[in-house]
Amino acid sequence: MSYYSEYFNYETESAPTNLADWIQKGLNQFESIFGYASASTVCPNYVLGNNSIDAFSNTSIKYLQASNKLFYINAGREKVNNYCIGTDLKNGLTALTRNHKFEPCRGKKEWEADFSISSVLDLIDRKIPVVLDTHRINYVGRHAEQSYEHLKKMLEILTEVKSIQFLTSVELGEAMANKGSFTDVFSGEKRQLTLLDNFFRKSVRQHLK
């Protein structure tokens, strides 16, 4: 397997015995540096075995990003878990699935600004939250200037759409877990999104848990 993560032991195909303690120490360091507890995280290289999810129990983490592609190994073979956005993974942990790649530096038209704008507007039209998958490699070194132009173009068009609200990962996760209610991370004010969930979407998420 070309991926590596401290969250998964490849020899035993299970979570390392000290994973929960290791994660908690990292969260403590985060809080001491930034002054608040982290409620959202991304697993290294998207690698997270099914049993490793238990390591987030009794921590401040409530929202797991990149839940559309969580790698693990079972019986020596690479497997992938793909969860719908808003899925209750375990012990109150909510999946924050990314649903479109925005990677201008990779040379794929479908990951550049024009196609991304079209995809985002389509998701919005279908009342689906948009979570873009993008990485720092796009914005450093020789890729930076071109990628920033793509980002600028996309944001200029999207900010003209009156119905769009830009949320942090924690705000979106909180809104999905609390029937549209979330706390603005900058002002501390309570805000409310219009809940448009339906029985079919809820059923799909439950089926894919």
C-alpha beads as a LAMMPS data file, in Angstrom:
LAMMPS data file: protein, C-alpha beads

209 atoms
208 bonds

1 atom types
1 bond types

-500.0 500.0 xlo xhi
-500.0 500.0 ylo yhi
-500.0 500.0 zlo zhi

Masses

1 110.0

Atoms # bond

1 1 1 0.000 0.000 0.000
2 1 1 1.373 3.411 -0.955
3 1 1 -0.236 5.176 2.025
4 1 1 1.029 5.359 5.587
5 1 1 -0.628 6.517 8.790
6 1 1 0.110 6.320 12.480
7 1 1 -3.611 5.623 12.908
8 1 1 -3.306 2.070 11.602
9 1 1 -0.927 -0.845 12.233
10 1 1 -0.322 -2.644 8.938
11 1 1 1.051 -5.807 10.524
12 1 1 -1.900 -6.425 12.830
13 1 1 -4.463 -4.652 10.594
14 1 1 -5.818 -2.859 13.646
15 1 1 -5.448 0.361 15.597
16 1 1 -2.173 0.755 17.550
17 1 1 -2.772 0.111 21.246
18 1 1 -1.597 3.603 22.197
19 1 1 -3.587 5.452 19.500
20 1 1 -6.187 7.009 21.818
21 1 1 -3.467 8.326 24.145
22 1 1 -1.417 9.595 21.199
23 1 1 -4.411 11.470 19.737
24 1 1 -5.306 12.999 23.096
25 1 1 -1.766 14.303 23.582
26 1 1 -1.940 15.920 20.149
27 1 1 -5.280 17.521 20.951
28 1 1 -3.879 18.859 24.219
29 1 1 -0.982 20.437 22.344
30 1 1 -3.382 21.955 19.811
31 1 1 -5.448 23.549 22.561
32 1 1 -2.394 24.899 24.378
33 1 1 -1.161 26.540 21.152
34 1 1 -4.414 27.911 19.709
35 1 1 -6.426 28.437 22.874
36 1 1 -9.407 26.262 21.992
37 1 1 -10.151 22.561 21.626
38 1 1 -10.222 21.133 18.120
39 1 1 -13.590 19.667 17.104
40 1 1 -12.595 18.536 13.605
41 1 1 -9.737 16.495 12.167
42 1 1 -8.392 14.797 9.036
43 1 1 -6.647 11.442 9.268
44 1 1 -3.080 11.282 7.862
45 1 1 -3.288 10.161 4.217
46 1 1 -6.994 9.329 4.757
47 1 1 -5.994 6.068 6.458
48 1 1 -8.332 4.974 9.252
49 1 1 -9.276 1.419 10.072
50 1 1 -12.810 0.688 11.248
51 1 1 -11.567 -0.097 14.757
52 1 1 -9.511 3.088 14.875
53 1 1 -12.653 5.227 15.041
54 1 1 -12.989 4.248 18.709
55 1 1 -9.842 6.250 19.443
56 1 1 -11.841 9.477 19.068
57 1 1 -14.228 8.525 21.874
58 1 1 -13.974 10.827 24.907
59 1 1 -12.077 13.464 22.901
60 1 1 -13.157 16.885 21.645
61 1 1 -13.330 15.584 18.048
62 1 1 -16.867 15.513 16.661
63 1 1 -16.357 15.828 12.904
64 1 1 -14.163 13.640 10.687
65 1 1 -13.171 15.261 7.407
66 1 1 -12.478 13.371 4.155
67 1 1 -14.872 10.576 5.099
68 1 1 -15.520 9.941 1.411
69 1 1 -12.276 7.958 1.224
70 1 1 -10.984 6.272 4.366
71 1 1 -8.383 3.583 3.586
72 1 1 -7.684 0.459 5.621
73 1 1 -6.446 -3.103 5.068
74 1 1 -8.472 -6.266 5.600
75 1 1 -6.962 -9.729 5.062
76 1 1 -3.991 -8.131 3.344
77 1 1 -6.095 -6.250 0.812
78 1 1 -6.657 -2.528 0.488
79 1 1 -10.208 -1.427 1.278
80 1 1 -11.982 1.930 1.251
81 1 1 -14.869 3.197 3.363
82 1 1 -16.967 5.865 1.650
83 1 1 -19.519 7.620 3.864
84 1 1 -22.284 10.030 2.884
85 1 1 -21.937 13.523 4.287
86 1 1 -23.589 13.772 7.693
87 1 1 -23.336 10.054 8.482
88 1 1 -23.143 9.270 12.204
89 1 1 -19.980 7.162 12.219
90 1 1 -19.770 6.125 15.865
91 1 1 -20.095 7.622 19.335
92 1 1 -21.403 10.920 17.960
93 1 1 -18.652 11.320 15.350
94 1 1 -20.074 12.862 12.158
95 1 1 -18.684 12.321 8.642
96 1 1 -17.700 15.496 6.791
97 1 1 -17.457 14.093 3.295
98 1 1 -15.784 16.070 0.516
99 1 1 -17.774 16.009 -2.703
100 1 1 -15.632 17.796 -5.281
101 1 1 -11.912 18.033 -5.935
102 1 1 -10.438 21.490 -6.535
103 1 1 -6.828 20.773 -7.451
104 1 1 -5.807 23.239 -10.233
105 1 1 -2.158 22.138 -10.219
106 1 1 -2.924 18.532 -11.202
107 1 1 -3.634 19.246 -14.875
108 1 1 -7.168 17.815 -14.879
109 1 1 -9.879 20.028 -16.361
110 1 1 -12.511 18.632 -13.995
111 1 1 -10.437 19.830 -11.018
112 1 1 -9.910 23.369 -12.314
113 1 1 -12.019 26.517 -11.855
114 1 1 -14.489 26.303 -14.761
115 1 1 -15.585 22.726 -14.113
116 1 1 -15.529 23.278 -10.341
117 1 1 -17.829 26.284 -10.617
118 1 1 -20.306 24.236 -12.629
119 1 1 -20.130 21.336 -10.149
120 1 1 -20.558 23.583 -7.116
121 1 1 -23.583 25.342 -8.607
122 1 1 -25.124 21.971 -9.448
123 1 1 -24.690 20.756 -5.865
124 1 1 -26.187 23.980 -4.543
125 1 1 -29.144 23.615 -6.887
126 1 1 -29.724 20.133 -5.446
127 1 1 -29.559 21.519 -1.883
128 1 1 -26.375 19.596 -1.050
129 1 1 -23.619 21.218 1.072
130 1 1 -20.432 21.708 -0.946
131 1 1 -17.177 20.546 0.634
132 1 1 -14.184 21.070 -1.651
133 1 1 -11.129 18.829 -1.517
134 1 1 -8.006 20.957 -2.031
135 1 1 -4.414 20.759 -0.779
136 1 1 -1.560 23.112 -0.007
137 1 1 0.515 21.806 -2.934
138 1 1 -1.716 23.955 -5.152
139 1 1 -0.712 27.163 -3.404
140 1 1 3.049 26.906 -2.959
141 1 1 6.088 26.923 -5.219
142 1 1 5.666 26.836 -8.976
143 1 1 1.970 25.957 -8.722
144 1 1 0.943 28.908 -6.588
145 1 1 0.323 31.694 -9.119
146 1 1 -1.847 29.609 -11.456
147 1 1 -3.789 27.979 -8.625
148 1 1 -4.522 31.309 -6.972
149 1 1 -5.922 32.577 -10.273
150 1 1 -8.261 29.588 -10.423
151 1 1 -9.279 30.111 -6.791
152 1 1 -9.896 33.828 -7.347
153 1 1 -12.050 33.115 -10.414
154 1 1 -14.143 30.554 -8.568
155 1 1 -14.674 32.675 -5.454
156 1 1 -15.583 35.790 -7.464
157 1 1 -18.403 33.905 -9.174
158 1 1 -19.617 32.020 -6.116
159 1 1 -19.750 35.104 -3.893
160 1 1 -22.260 36.604 -6.325
161 1 1 -24.726 33.786 -5.578
162 1 1 -26.907 35.229 -2.829
163 1 1 -27.982 31.862 -1.430
164 1 1 -24.406 30.740 -0.662
165 1 1 -23.142 30.734 2.911
166 1 1 -19.485 29.986 3.623
167 1 1 -19.018 27.860 6.748
168 1 1 -16.041 26.367 8.534
169 1 1 -15.838 22.592 8.845
170 1 1 -16.957 22.783 12.468
171 1 1 -19.907 25.061 11.658
172 1 1 -21.095 22.723 8.896
173 1 1 -20.676 19.641 11.073
174 1 1 -22.526 21.263 13.956
175 1 1 -25.374 22.328 11.657
176 1 1 -25.765 18.800 10.280
177 1 1 -25.710 17.255 13.746
178 1 1 -28.143 19.785 15.275
179 1 1 -30.961 20.196 12.744
180 1 1 -29.382 23.231 11.103
181 1 1 -28.355 25.045 14.279
182 1 1 -24.715 26.105 14.670
183 1 1 -22.537 28.626 16.469
184 1 1 -20.701 31.240 14.406
185 1 1 -17.033 30.604 15.276
186 1 1 -16.126 34.285 14.864
187 1 1 -19.009 36.047 16.635
188 1 1 -20.188 33.265 18.966
189 1 1 -23.773 33.913 17.840
190 1 1 -26.249 31.108 17.253
191 1 1 -27.344 30.744 13.634
192 1 1 -29.846 28.521 11.860
193 1 1 -29.766 26.943 8.415
194 1 1 -32.976 25.910 6.690
195 1 1 -33.256 22.159 7.098
196 1 1 -34.081 20.460 3.782
197 1 1 -33.220 16.883 4.690
198 1 1 -35.697 14.211 3.669
199 1 1 -36.511 10.614 4.467
200 1 1 -34.627 9.241 1.440
201 1 1 -31.345 10.981 2.307
202 1 1 -31.578 9.923 5.939
203 1 1 -32.250 6.340 4.879
204 1 1 -29.193 6.276 2.610
205 1 1 -26.918 7.521 5.379
206 1 1 -28.269 4.952 7.820
207 1 1 -27.798 2.160 5.267
208 1 1 -24.151 3.135 4.642
209 1 1 -23.157 3.395 8.305

Bonds

1 1 1 2
2 1 2 3
3 1 3 4
4 1 4 5
5 1 5 6
6 1 6 7
7 1 7 8
8 1 8 9
9 1 9 10
10 1 10 11
11 1 11 12
12 1 12 13
13 1 13 14
14 1 14 15
15 1 15 16
16 1 16 17
17 1 17 18
18 1 18 19
19 1 19 20
20 1 20 21
21 1 21 22
22 1 22 23
23 1 23 24
24 1 24 25
25 1 25 26
26 1 26 27
27 1 27 28
28 1 28 29
29 1 29 30
30 1 30 31
31 1 31 32
32 1 32 33
33 1 33 34
34 1 34 35
35 1 35 36
36 1 36 37
37 1 37 38
38 1 38 39
39 1 39 40
40 1 40 41
41 1 41 42
42 1 42 43
43 1 43 44
44 1 44 45
45 1 45 46
46 1 46 47
47 1 47 48
48 1 48 49
49 1 49 50
50 1 50 51
51 1 51 52
52 1 52 53
53 1 53 54
54 1 54 55
55 1 55 56
56 1 56 57
57 1 57 58
58 1 58 59
59 1 59 60
60 1 60 61
61 1 61 62
62 1 62 63
63 1 63 64
64 1 64 65
65 1 65 66
66 1 66 67
67 1 67 68
68 1 68 69
69 1 69 70
70 1 70 71
71 1 71 72
72 1 72 73
73 1 73 74
74 1 74 75
75 1 75 76
76 1 76 77
77 1 77 78
78 1 78 79
79 1 79 80
80 1 80 81
81 1 81 82
82 1 82 83
83 1 83 84
84 1 84 85
85 1 85 86
86 1 86 87
87 1 87 88
88 1 88 89
89 1 89 90
90 1 90 91
91 1 91 92
92 1 92 93
93 1 93 94
94 1 94 95
95 1 95 96
96 1 96 97
97 1 97 98
98 1 98 99
99 1 99 100
100 1 100 101
101 1 101 102
102 1 102 103
103 1 103 104
104 1 104 105
105 1 105 106
106 1 106 107
107 1 107 108
108 1 108 109
109 1 109 110
110 1 110 111
111 1 111 112
112 1 112 113
113 1 113 114
114 1 114 115
115 1 115 116
116 1 116 117
117 1 117 118
118 1 118 119
119 1 119 120
120 1 120 121
121 1 121 122
122 1 122 123
123 1 123 124
124 1 124 125
125 1 125 126
126 1 126 127
127 1 127 128
128 1 128 129
129 1 129 130
130 1 130 131
131 1 131 132
132 1 132 133
133 1 133 134
134 1 134 135
135 1 135 136
136 1 136 137
137 1 137 138
138 1 138 139
139 1 139 140
140 1 140 141
141 1 141 142
142 1 142 143
143 1 143 144
144 1 144 145
145 1 145 146
146 1 146 147
147 1 147 148
148 1 148 149
149 1 149 150
150 1 150 151
151 1 151 152
152 1 152 153
153 1 153 154
154 1 154 155
155 1 155 156
156 1 156 157
157 1 157 158
158 1 158 159
159 1 159 160
160 1 160 161
161 1 161 162
162 1 162 163
163 1 163 164
164 1 164 165
165 1 165 166
166 1 166 167
167 1 167 168
168 1 168 169
169 1 169 170
170 1 170 171
171 1 171 172
172 1 172 173
173 1 173 174
174 1 174 175
175 1 175 176
176 1 176 177
177 1 177 178
178 1 178 179
179 1 179 180
180 1 180 181
181 1 181 182
182 1 182 183
183 1 183 184
184 1 184 185
185 1 185 186
186 1 186 187
187 1 187 188
188 1 188 189
189 1 189 190
190 1 190 191
191 1 191 192
192 1 192 193
193 1 193 194
194 1 194 195
195 1 195 196
196 1 196 197
197 1 197 198
198 1 198 199
199 1 199 200
200 1 200 201
201 1 201 202
202 1 202 203
203 1 203 204
204 1 204 205
205 1 205 206
206 1 206 207
207 1 207 208
208 1 208 209
